[in-house]
Amino acid sequence: MKFSNLKLTEKMILHPETREALEIIIKNERKRRLKEL
């Protein structure tokens, strides 16, 4: 995942719902990686 970590962290602090969305994205990424393995 290509993100600017600083901007991402700022958004996570400012918007709890953004953090929740990111957690869902991360879970989906992990599932996809497990399937690829």
Biopython code that builds the backbone (N, CA, C, O; Angstrom):
import numpy as np
from Bio.PDB.StructureBuilder import StructureBuilder

atoms = [
    (1, "MET", "N", (0.851, -1.197, 0.000)),
    (1, "MET", "CA", (0.000, 0.000, 0.000)),
    (1, "MET", "C", (0.886, 1.247, 0.000)),
    (1, "MET", "O", (1.750, 1.421, 0.860)),
    (2, "LYS", "N", (0.645, 2.105, -0.989)),
    (2, "LYS", "CA", (1.456, 3.321, -1.088)),
    (2, "LYS", "C", (0.677, 4.500, -0.514)),
    (2, "LYS", "O", (-0.221, 5.039, -1.161)),
    (3, "PHE", "N", (1.027, 4.887, 0.689)),
    (3, "PHE", "CA", (0.409, 6.053, 1.326)),
    (3, "PHE", "C", (1.500, 6.927, 1.921)),
    (3, "PHE", "O", (2.579, 6.446, 2.266)),
    (4, "SER", "N", (1.209, 8.207, 2.036)),
    (4, "SER", "CA", (2.091, 9.104, 2.793)),
    (4, "SER", "C", (1.766, 8.908, 4.266)),
    (4, "SER", "O", (0.695, 9.306, 4.726)),
    (5, "ASN", "N", (2.681, 8.297, 5.006)),
    (5, "ASN", "CA", (2.394, 7.897, 6.387)),
    (5, "ASN", "C", (2.047, 9.067, 7.291)),
    (5, "ASN", "O", (1.166, 8.947, 8.143)),
    (6, "LEU", "N", (2.723, 10.197, 7.122)),
    (6, "LEU", "CA", (2.437, 11.345, 7.981)),
    (6, "LEU", "C", (1.014, 11.845, 7.777)),
    (6, "LEU", "O", (0.288, 12.068, 8.746)),
    (7, "LYS", "N", (0.613, 12.022, 6.523)),
    (7, "LYS", "CA", (-0.745, 12.491, 6.244)),
    (7, "LYS", "C", (-1.765, 11.481, 6.737)),
    (7, "LYS", "O", (-2.801, 11.843, 7.294)),
    (8, "LEU", "N", (-1.455, 10.205, 6.522)),
    (8, "LEU", "CA", (-2.344, 9.142, 6.968)),
    (8, "LEU", "C", (-2.533, 9.199, 8.479)),
    (8, "LEU", "O", (-3.658, 9.102, 8.970)),
    (9, "THR", "N", (-1.443, 9.356, 9.213)),
    (9, "THR", "CA", (-1.518, 9.404, 10.673)),
    (9, "THR", "C", (-2.332, 10.606, 11.129)),
    (9, "THR", "O", (-3.133, 10.500, 12.057)),
    (10, "GLU", "N", (-2.130, 11.749, 10.480)),
    (10, "GLU", "CA", (-2.908, 12.942, 10.826)),
    (10, "GLU", "C", (-4.391, 12.683, 10.642)),
    (10, "GLU", "O", (-5.198, 13.035, 11.503)),
    (11, "LYS", "N", (-4.756, 12.063, 9.516)),
    (11, "LYS", "CA", (-6.165, 11.777, 9.254)),
    (11, "LYS", "C", (-6.723, 10.817, 10.300)),
    (11, "LYS", "O", (-7.856, 10.973, 10.753)),
    (12, "MET", "N", (-5.921, 9.826, 10.678)),
    (12, "MET", "CA", (-6.376, 8.852, 11.664)),
    (12, "MET", "C", (-6.652, 9.523, 13.001)),
    (12, "MET", "O", (-7.619, 9.183, 13.684)),
    (13, "ILE", "N", (-5.796, 10.486, 13.380)),
    (13, "ILE", "CA", (-5.986, 11.178, 14.651)),
    (13, "ILE", "C", (-7.221, 12.084, 14.576)),
    (13, "ILE", "O", (-7.993, 12.172, 15.531)),
    (14, "LEU", "N", (-7.396, 12.752, 13.438)),
    (14, "LEU", "CA", (-8.494, 13.709, 13.302)),
    (14, "LEU", "C", (-9.836, 13.016, 13.107)),
    (14, "LEU", "O", (-10.864, 13.510, 13.569)),
    (15, "HIS", "N", (-9.830, 11.868, 12.421)),
    (15, "HIS", "CA", (-11.088, 11.220, 12.061)),
    (15, "HIS", "C", (-11.094, 9.753, 12.493)),
    (15, "HIS", "O", (-10.518, 8.910, 11.805)),
    (16, "PRO", "N", (-11.730, 9.438, 13.614)),
    (16, "PRO", "CA", (-11.799, 8.039, 14.074)),
    (16, "PRO", "C", (-12.416, 7.121, 13.019)),
    (16, "PRO", "O", (-11.996, 5.973, 12.884)),
    (17, "GLU", "N", (-13.409, 7.612, 12.270)),
    (17, "GLU", "CA", (-14.048, 6.769, 11.258)),
    (17, "GLU", "C", (-13.069, 6.441, 10.126)),
    (17, "GLU", "O", (-13.174, 5.390, 9.493)),
    (18, "THR", "N", (-12.114, 7.352, 9.876)),
    (18, "THR", "CA", (-11.085, 7.073, 8.870)),
    (18, "THR", "C", (-10.211, 5.921, 9.342)),
    (18, "THR", "O", (-9.829, 5.059, 8.551)),
    (19, "ARG", "N", (-9.895, 5.908, 10.634)),
    (19, "ARG", "CA", (-9.082, 4.820, 11.181)),
    (19, "ARG", "C", (-9.829, 3.493, 11.041)),
    (19, "ARG", "O", (-9.233, 2.476, 10.687)),
    (20, "GLU", "N", (-11.123, 3.506, 11.316)),
    (20, "GLU", "CA", (-11.910, 2.280, 11.178)),
    (20, "GLU", "C", (-11.887, 1.789, 9.738)),
    (20, "GLU", "O", (-11.739, 0.593, 9.484)),
    (21, "ALA", "N", (-12.035, 2.724, 8.791)),
    (21, "ALA", "CA", (-12.002, 2.357, 7.372)),
    (21, "ALA", "C", (-10.639, 1.774, 7.008)),
    (21, "ALA", "O", (-10.552, 0.786, 6.279)),
    (22, "LEU", "N", (-9.573, 2.395, 7.523)),
    (22, "LEU", "CA", (-8.218, 1.902, 7.245)),
    (22, "LEU", "C", (-8.029, 0.502, 7.808)),
    (22, "LEU", "O", (-7.401, -0.344, 7.171)),
    (23, "GLU", "N", (-8.570, 0.251, 9.004)),
    (23, "GLU", "CA", (-8.437, -1.082, 9.592)),
    (23, "GLU", "C", (-9.110, -2.126, 8.707)),
    (23, "GLU", "O", (-8.593, -3.230, 8.539)),
    (24, "ILE", "N", (-10.269, -1.771, 8.139)),
    (24, "ILE", "CA", (-10.969, -2.690, 7.238)),
    (24, "ILE", "C", (-10.127, -2.932, 5.989)),
    (24, "ILE", "O", (-10.002, -4.069, 5.534)),
    (25, "ILE", "N", (-9.545, -1.861, 5.434)),
    (25, "ILE", "CA", (-8.695, -1.988, 4.242)),
    (25, "ILE", "C", (-7.508, -2.892, 4.542)),
    (25, "ILE", "O", (-7.159, -3.755, 3.737)),
    (26, "ILE", "N", (-6.884, -2.693, 5.713)),
    (26, "ILE", "CA", (-5.717, -3.498, 6.090)),
    (26, "ILE", "C", (-6.109, -4.969, 6.227)),
    (26, "ILE", "O", (-5.375, -5.852, 5.785)),
    (27, "LYS", "N", (-7.270, -5.232, 6.843)),
    (27, "LYS", "CA", (-7.726, -6.620, 6.975)),
    (27, "LYS", "C", (-7.932, -7.250, 5.602)),
    (27, "LYS", "O", (-7.553, -8.399, 5.378)),
    (28, "ASN", "N", (-8.537, -6.487, 4.679)),
    (28, "ASN", "CA", (-8.756, -6.999, 3.326)),
    (28, "ASN", "C", (-7.437, -7.271, 2.623)),
    (28, "ASN", "O", (-7.302, -8.269, 1.916)),
    (29, "GLU", "N", (-6.458, -6.384, 2.814)),
    (29, "GLU", "CA", (-5.128, -6.583, 2.220)),
    (29, "GLU", "C", (-4.494, -7.867, 2.748)),
    (29, "GLU", "O", (-3.903, -8.632, 1.986)),
    (30, "ARG", "N", (-4.620, -8.100, 4.055)),
    (30, "ARG", "CA", (-4.046, -9.314, 4.649)),
    (30, "ARG", "C", (-4.699, -10.557, 4.062)),
    (30, "ARG", "O", (-4.016, -11.530, 3.745)),
    (31, "LYS", "N", (-6.030, -10.526, 3.917)),
    (31, "LYS", "CA", (-6.734, -11.675, 3.343)),
    (31, "LYS", "C", (-6.248, -11.936, 1.927)),
    (31, "LYS", "O", (-6.033, -13.084, 1.539)),
    (32, "ARG", "N", (-6.071, -10.849, 1.143)),
    (32, "ARG", "CA", (-5.627, -10.990, -0.236)),
    (32, "ARG", "C", (-4.226, -11.595, -0.280)),
    (32, "ARG", "O", (-3.942, -12.454, -1.114)),
    (33, "ARG", "N", (-3.354, -11.146, 0.617)),
    (33, "ARG", "CA", (-1.984, -11.672, 0.649)),
    (33, "ARG", "C", (-1.979, -13.147, 1.030)),
    (33, "ARG", "O", (-1.207, -13.931, 0.478)),
    (34, "LEU", "N", (-2.835, -13.525, 1.970)),
    (34, "LEU", "CA", (-2.907, -14.931, 2.363)),
    (34, "LEU", "C", (-3.348, -15.788, 1.181)),
    (34, "LEU", "O", (-2.837, -16.892, 0.990)),
    (35, "LYS", "N", (-4.297, -15.284, 0.383)),
    (35, "LYS", "CA", (-4.753, -16.029, -0.792)),
    (35, "LYS", "C", (-3.624, -16.165, -1.805)),
    (35, "LYS", "O", (-3.477, -17.214, -2.433)),
    (36, "GLU", "N", (-2.822, -15.108, -1.969)),
    (36, "GLU", "CA", (-1.720, -15.155, -2.932)),
    (36, "GLU", "C", (-0.663, -16.169, -2.505)),
    (36, "GLU", "O", (-0.050, -16.819, -3.351)),
    (37, "LEU", "N", (-0.448, -16.308, -1.200)),
    (37, "LEU", "CA", (0.502, -17.304, -0.706)),
    (37, "LEU", "C", (-0.108, -18.691, -0.896)),
    (37, "LEU", "O", (0.517, -19.694, -0.549)),
]
sb = StructureBuilder()
sb.init_structure("model")
sb.init_model(0)
sb.init_chain("A")
sb.init_seg("    ")
for serial, (resi, resn, name, xyz) in enumerate(atoms, 1):
    if name == "N":
        sb.init_residue(resn, " ", resi, " ")
    sb.init_atom(name, np.array(xyz, "f"), 0.0, 1.0, " ", f" {name:<3s}", serial, name[0])
structure = sb.get_structure()
